[in-house]
Amino acid sequence: MLSFSCATQFLFLTSCHQRYLTWLRGWGRRHCLGASTLMSAVTIGMLVSPMAMAAPVDYPAAMALTIERWTTSQKPSGLFAYGFDFLEDTESEKDTISAMQLVRQALAGAVLADYQLLTGDPRAREPVRKLLAALRIHSLPIGKSELQTFIELGRVLSLPVGRYKLRASLERFGLLYEKQGAGLVLSPNSDYAQAHIGATALALITELWYSKATGDSSFADSRRAWLEALIDLRIPGVGFRQLPTSIDHAPYYDGETWLALAEYHRAFPQDSRAASALADADADLLASYGGEFQLDFFHWGTMAASARYRDTRDPRFLRFVIAQMSAVLQRKAMATNDNTCSLAEGVADGLAALVASGAGSSDLANRARAWIAREMDKAEKLQIKTGQRGLLFVNARLISPRMSEFAGNFLEGTNLPKTQVDLGAHCVSAMIKVRRNALLP
């Protein structure tokens, strides 16, 4: 075993990612070690956790470790510690917050609230309350005029040609959005061009699950305002606008917003306006994504369709789930060394829908179980353990004195030694689904 100590006490090998080979050469030059010496001194090895052994996944322990990390590392702002790159020995977005970080912070809040729903663990309550308060602070008012509503009902926003000029014209006449109204959209600052709809959708889900778990209705006004924004940002006939400043939609955000509307309807089925918006979204998104498979939509879209099937028993949703599951399990991308917990969430909810339909013993269901089991085993090995100070390879090791601070977090992949709050959120969420629906032995 080759090892040496320098500023970051680093020895790492991979031939799977060219950027790491380039980084190694540069590192060797900066630390007075010949690049040829460094590259010839090590051989290829698979990353494993120093404490990860071949044993059944202990889901309660794995989830509790992540929850402990989140609850003890929450910042005074209410946001969670975002991420850390163990190669660079740097914390990501330590003193700033980006639009995408806000999306991922809201995701962590939703998962933490869902964890409390599953386990009743009281540790989750206060951190989620603080996060919801932070998300409310990062919300901007939004609304639209009657003329804008009329134009959108004519399906002008989904015209396939002249879209750049169309958007520019709508913006010039103030017909994209208004900076006042009953809605709220999340943004890291005062810029509506940073207000990604996915953050608003996940904030709504967080509040719904938090209020259900705790009975606390302190954020009911925010809940309603976030819902209003999602409805206002609909593109009739297609999906949802990515941003108030845009007329385009994106598969990932379409799925997140669909799930948010489904979860709201589950909690408040008597809200006729929300029910009507959801019914329209059901029809449009099933049509938009029921043809050619889109991996970017699979995760959230399958979760949404599964929720709709379990609530309605409408066979349209089951057919969609089966098609999505069949397509994703056939893809070569499903055999990867990367963290695939986000895909596992979709597969787990799809499997739950199959079980609910009576198809729990089908070939598709059995293939889904086998895949989930493999990916959850990999995820457990990607989780940083208590007291862990490095990563062990077959012929090399990476020593990171700060790694023990991140116990409970999940790495991005077997050759990607960095962590981020959303990675843990997806993994814990997948584990919650496995436990709640008894999907695995």
Secondary structure, DSSP 8 states (H G I E B T S, - for coil): -----SSS------SS-HHHHHHHHHHHHHTT--HHHHHHH------B-TT--SS---HHHHHHHHHHHHHHH--TTS----EEETTTTEEETSS---HHHHHHHHHHHHHHHHHHHHH--GGGHHHHHHHHHHHHHTEEEEE--HHHHHHHHTTGGG-SSSHHHHHHHHHHTT-S-EEEEEEEEE-SSS-GGG--HHHHHHHHHHHHHHHHHH---TTHHHHHHHHHHHHHTB-TTS-B-SSTT-----HHHHHHHHHHHHHHHHH-TT-HHHHHHHHHHHHHHHHHHSSS--HHHHHHHHHHHHHHHHHH--HHHHHHHHHHHHHHHT-GGGS-SB--HHHHHHHHHHHHHHHHHT-TTSHHHHHHHHHHHHHHHHHHHHB--TT--EEE-SS-EEE-TTGGGGTT-BEEETTEEEEEHHHHHHHHHHHHHHHHTT---
